[in-house]
């Protein structure tokens, strides 16, 4: 009995850590908008992952992370890094044009649905009738988020198109992450991807003089340091450590805490209004992910 209580307390601790990590990921959308307004997408994209790469090194060392993989693993990491650099650029460009709360909600809600569709279409993932239903609900939720039933294809504007691109790119990164999970430790994977992302984004940032520190004000440096260290390194570490304890099959549900952090923080900082279609679409996508991942209960007979 004592052991059970200890295990329960331990699991509760990791659940709390997971919630904290997700909230910080949500707040990163609002902080990212602030950074984009005080610089440009190229410079902000570079420094976000450059800071994360530098600050993850002590964690990799402290956790005694095994620094090994195979050639295929490195290929996957390079692809993930290249795609993450694209996501990073779309992230800041989208925030420069659109609302942080809407962006955080849209990307977090659509990416898992797109990931499931890609897994079924290209990886041959077998699905049940229940999961097909879940995917249909998720697609409908995506249509509501994009306001297609109300505004048609008006979502194809500077604001939504960048965020839609973010969702598609992040779904591809997620699929690659699933493929590399058996070939490298998650922290080593993050370390390499952070480095590749920072390097690629640096190449595009150089014309904007990212190392001219006096060219950007204190607000930019404060917010980009926050994004790189807290939602970047700190929350990523919390996520991977907690996911191993809570269970990989349950981590998808926690992702829907991200929109809460994004919407609440953007409402506080930018007074952004939360549209009912955003809430409904997010809830439908949330229901789809739970339905897709729920395990069929086993029946025991005497």
PLY file of the C-alpha trace (Angstrom):
ply
format ascii 1.0
element vertex 302
property float x
property float y
property float z
element edge 301
property int vertex1
property int vertex2
end_header
0.00 0.00 0.00
2.84 2.35 0.87
4.53 1.58 -2.45
1.29 2.36 -4.33
0.95 5.74 -2.59
4.58 6.53 -3.38
4.07 5.65 -7.07
0.91 7.79 -7.18
2.72 10.79 -5.69
5.59 10.31 -8.13
3.20 10.17 -11.11
1.36 13.25 -9.86
4.66 15.13 -9.68
5.47 14.32 -13.31
1.94 15.26 -14.39
2.41 18.68 -12.75
5.75 19.08 -14.52
4.12 18.17 -17.83
1.39 20.78 -17.27
4.03 23.43 -16.48
5.97 22.53 -19.65
2.83 22.80 -21.80
1.85 26.16 -20.28
5.29 27.58 -21.03
5.05 26.28 -24.61
1.78 28.18 -24.89
3.24 31.37 -23.42
6.06 31.09 -25.98
3.58 32.10 -28.69
2.90 35.44 -27.01
6.58 35.98 -26.17
7.41 35.12 -29.78
5.08 37.83 -31.04
6.83 40.36 -28.78
10.24 39.24 -30.09
9.06 39.43 -33.71
7.80 42.98 -33.19
11.18 44.09 -31.81
13.35 42.44 -34.50
12.53 40.36 -37.57
11.64 36.73 -38.25
15.14 35.74 -39.40
17.00 37.09 -36.36
14.40 35.90 -33.86
14.37 32.43 -35.42
18.15 32.14 -35.19
18.51 33.30 -31.59
15.62 31.20 -30.32
17.34 27.92 -31.16
20.89 29.19 -30.70
20.02 29.90 -27.07
18.24 26.56 -26.70
21.24 24.74 -28.19
23.70 26.42 -25.82
21.58 25.90 -22.71
20.71 22.27 -23.43
24.40 21.28 -23.31
24.59 21.29 -19.45
21.39 19.22 -19.30
22.73 16.64 -21.74
25.86 16.39 -19.59
23.97 16.30 -16.26
21.53 13.61 -17.43
24.46 11.55 -18.79
22.69 11.36 -22.13
24.18 8.73 -24.47
25.54 10.60 -27.49
25.11 7.93 -30.10
22.95 6.93 -33.03
23.46 5.39 -36.49
23.67 6.87 -39.98
19.94 6.65 -40.52
19.40 8.33 -37.16
21.65 11.25 -38.16
19.81 11.52 -41.49
16.50 11.76 -39.64
17.99 14.35 -37.29
19.22 16.48 -40.18
15.79 16.35 -41.83
14.13 17.22 -38.53
16.55 20.12 -38.03
15.93 21.47 -41.54
12.16 21.24 -41.08
12.35 22.78 -37.61
14.27 25.73 -39.03
11.42 26.21 -41.53
8.86 25.91 -38.74
10.85 28.43 -36.72
10.76 30.97 -39.54
7.03 30.42 -40.17
6.42 30.72 -36.42
7.91 34.21 -36.13
6.62 35.42 -39.51
3.11 34.27 -38.65
3.28 36.00 -35.28
4.46 39.21 -36.95
1.20 39.19 -38.96
-1.30 37.41 -36.72
-2.54 36.79 -33.20
-0.49 34.69 -30.79
-3.51 33.00 -29.18
-4.99 31.98 -32.51
-1.64 30.76 -33.80
-0.89 28.67 -30.73
-4.36 27.12 -30.79
-4.43 26.47 -34.51
-0.99 24.85 -34.77
-1.37 22.72 -31.65
-4.80 21.51 -32.73
-4.08 20.84 -36.40
-0.60 19.31 -36.13
-1.72 16.05 -34.40
-4.57 15.58 -36.90
-2.19 16.08 -39.84
0.30 13.73 -38.16
-2.33 10.98 -37.96
-3.26 11.51 -41.62
0.39 11.32 -42.69
0.99 8.20 -40.60
-2.00 6.48 -42.15
-1.24 7.59 -45.72
2.53 7.17 -45.92
3.63 4.96 -43.03
0.91 2.35 -43.41
-0.34 2.82 -39.86
-3.30 0.53 -39.30
-6.38 2.19 -37.86
-9.69 0.96 -36.51
-13.17 2.25 -37.35
-13.07 4.20 -34.07
-9.86 5.91 -35.08
-11.27 6.76 -38.51
-14.21 8.39 -36.70
-11.78 10.25 -34.46
-9.87 11.50 -37.51
-13.13 12.68 -39.10
-13.97 14.62 -35.93
-10.48 16.11 -35.95
-10.80 17.16 -39.59
-14.14 18.82 -38.82
-12.52 20.59 -35.87
-9.80 21.81 -38.21
-12.41 23.16 -40.63
-14.07 25.06 -37.76
-10.71 26.43 -36.58
-10.06 27.70 -40.11
-13.65 29.07 -40.22
-14.22 27.34 -43.58
-17.94 26.62 -42.85
-18.47 30.34 -42.22
-15.94 32.23 -44.38
-15.02 29.71 -47.07
-11.34 29.92 -48.01
-10.85 33.36 -46.50
-8.36 31.69 -44.12
-5.79 31.75 -46.92
-4.36 35.05 -45.73
-1.02 36.14 -44.29
-2.13 35.28 -40.75
-3.57 31.80 -41.16
-1.39 30.57 -44.03
1.80 30.85 -41.98
0.20 29.04 -39.05
-1.21 26.36 -41.34
2.32 25.93 -42.72
3.59 25.59 -39.14
1.08 22.81 -38.46
2.02 20.87 -41.61
5.77 21.22 -41.00
5.46 20.27 -37.33
3.45 17.18 -38.30
6.34 16.13 -40.56
8.81 16.74 -37.72
6.63 14.61 -35.44
6.61 11.71 -37.90
10.40 11.90 -38.19
10.70 12.01 -34.39
8.68 8.81 -34.19
10.99 7.15 -36.70
14.17 8.16 -34.84
12.89 7.36 -31.33
14.41 3.86 -31.38
17.74 5.10 -32.74
18.67 7.91 -30.32
17.97 9.22 -26.83
15.31 12.00 -26.91
17.66 14.53 -25.28
20.45 13.74 -27.74
17.94 14.05 -30.57
16.87 17.49 -29.23
20.50 18.56 -28.83
21.39 17.73 -32.44
18.16 19.14 -33.89
18.58 22.38 -31.91
22.11 22.75 -33.29
21.12 22.07 -36.91
18.13 24.39 -36.64
20.22 27.21 -35.18
22.87 26.82 -37.90
20.40 26.86 -40.80
18.48 29.82 -39.35
21.81 31.63 -38.82
22.56 31.42 -42.55
19.35 33.31 -43.31
19.83 35.73 -40.41
23.36 36.86 -41.37
22.19 39.56 -43.82
20.27 41.09 -40.88
23.36 41.25 -38.63
22.17 39.02 -35.76
25.43 39.52 -33.83
25.03 43.30 -33.75
23.69 43.15 -30.20
23.08 46.89 -29.93
20.80 46.83 -32.99
18.04 45.18 -30.95
16.51 46.52 -27.77
16.28 45.04 -24.29
12.72 43.82 -24.81
13.85 41.63 -27.70
16.76 40.13 -25.77
14.63 39.52 -22.67
11.86 37.75 -24.59
14.19 35.73 -26.85
16.20 34.59 -23.82
12.93 33.56 -22.15
11.76 31.63 -25.23
15.11 29.93 -25.74
15.67 28.92 -22.12
12.25 28.38 -20.51
9.86 27.07 -23.22
12.89 25.83 -25.18
15.42 23.99 -23.03
13.65 23.83 -19.66
10.21 22.76 -20.93
11.69 20.34 -23.46
13.63 18.61 -20.68
10.54 18.53 -18.44
8.51 17.11 -21.32
10.88 14.25 -22.13
11.54 13.32 -18.50
7.85 13.45 -17.59
6.68 11.68 -20.77
8.78 8.67 -19.81
7.07 8.53 -16.41
3.51 9.45 -17.36
3.45 7.26 -20.47
3.91 8.08 -24.13
0.29 7.16 -24.86
-0.94 9.94 -22.55
1.35 12.78 -23.62
-0.81 13.75 -26.61
-3.59 14.84 -24.28
-1.28 17.25 -22.47
-0.57 19.09 -25.73
-3.99 20.71 -25.45
-2.79 22.67 -22.46
-0.62 24.65 -24.91
-3.59 26.60 -26.37
-4.64 27.58 -22.84
-1.23 29.14 -22.19
-1.27 30.81 -25.62
-4.80 32.21 -25.39
-4.58 33.41 -21.79
-1.16 35.05 -22.18
-2.12 36.72 -25.47
-5.35 37.99 -23.92
-3.35 39.53 -21.05
-0.54 41.04 -23.13
-2.35 41.94 -26.37
-6.00 41.99 -25.24
-6.74 39.45 -27.97
-10.33 38.21 -28.03
-10.88 34.47 -28.08
-13.27 33.59 -30.93
-15.93 30.93 -30.27
-14.87 29.08 -33.44
-11.34 28.82 -32.00
-12.65 27.28 -28.77
-15.04 24.87 -30.54
-12.44 23.79 -33.10
-9.86 23.24 -30.35
-12.31 21.14 -28.29
-13.23 19.00 -31.31
-9.57 18.36 -32.07
-8.99 17.58 -28.39
-11.84 15.04 -28.43
-10.43 13.51 -31.61
-6.99 12.97 -30.07
-8.45 11.36 -26.95
-10.67 9.09 -29.07
-7.78 8.22 -31.39
-5.41 7.27 -28.57
-7.79 5.65 -26.09
-7.09 1.98 -25.59
-9.82 -0.57 -25.81
-10.51 -1.98 -22.38
-9.74 -5.63 -21.86
-12.54 -7.95 -20.79
-11.73 -10.47 -18.15
-13.67 -13.68 -17.73
-13.82 -15.95 -14.72
0 1
1 2
2 3
3 4
4 5
5 6
6 7
7 8
8 9
9 10
10 11
11 12
12 13
13 14
14 15
15 16
16 17
17 18
18 19
19 20
20 21
21 22
22 23
23 24
24 25
25 26
26 27
27 28
28 29
29 30
30 31
31 32
32 33
33 34
34 35
35 36
36 37
37 38
38 39
39 40
40 41
41 42
42 43
43 44
44 45
45 46
46 47
47 48
48 49
49 50
50 51
51 52
52 53
53 54
54 55
55 56
56 57
57 58
58 59
59 60
60 61
61 62
62 63
63 64
64 65
65 66
66 67
67 68
68 69
69 70
70 71
71 72
72 73
73 74
74 75
75 76
76 77
77 78
78 79
79 80
80 81
81 82
82 83
83 84
84 85
85 86
86 87
87 88
88 89
89 90
90 91
91 92
92 93
93 94
94 95
95 96
96 97
97 98
98 99
99 100
100 101
101 102
102 103
103 104
104 105
105 106
106 107
107 108
108 109
109 110
110 111
111 112
112 113
113 114
114 115
115 116
116 117
117 118
118 119
119 120
120 121
121 122
122 123
123 124
124 125
125 126
126 127
127 128
128 129
129 130
130 131
131 132
132 133
133 134
134 135
135 136
136 137
137 138
138 139
139 140
140 141
141 142
142 143
143 144
144 145
145 146
146 147
147 148
148 149
149 150
150 151
151 152
152 153
153 154
154 155
155 156
156 157
157 158
158 159
159 160
160 161
161 162
162 163
163 164
164 165
165 166
166 167
167 168
168 169
169 170
170 171
171 172
172 173
173 174
174 175
175 176
176 177
177 178
178 179
179 180
180 181
181 182
182 183
183 184
184 185
185 186
186 187
187 188
188 189
189 190
190 191
191 192
192 193
193 194
194 195
195 196
196 197
197 198
198 199
199 200
200 201
201 202
202 203
203 204
204 205
205 206
206 207
207 208
208 209
209 210
210 211
211 212
212 213
213 214
214 215
215 216
216 217
217 218
218 219
219 220
220 221
221 222
222 223
223 224
224 225
225 226
226 227
227 228
228 229
229 230
230 231
231 232
232 233
233 234
234 235
235 236
236 237
237 238
238 239
239 240
240 241
241 242
242 243
243 244
244 245
245 246
246 247
247 248
248 249
249 250
250 251
251 252
252 253
253 254
254 255
255 256
256 257
257 258
258 259
259 260
260 261
261 262
262 263
263 264
264 265
265 266
266 267
267 268
268 269
269 270
270 271
271 272
272 273
273 274
274 275
275 276
276 277
277 278
278 279
279 280
280 281
281 282
282 283
283 284
284 285
285 286
286 287
287 288
288 289
289 290
290 291
291 292
292 293
293 294
294 295
295 296
296 297
297 298
298 299
299 300
300 301
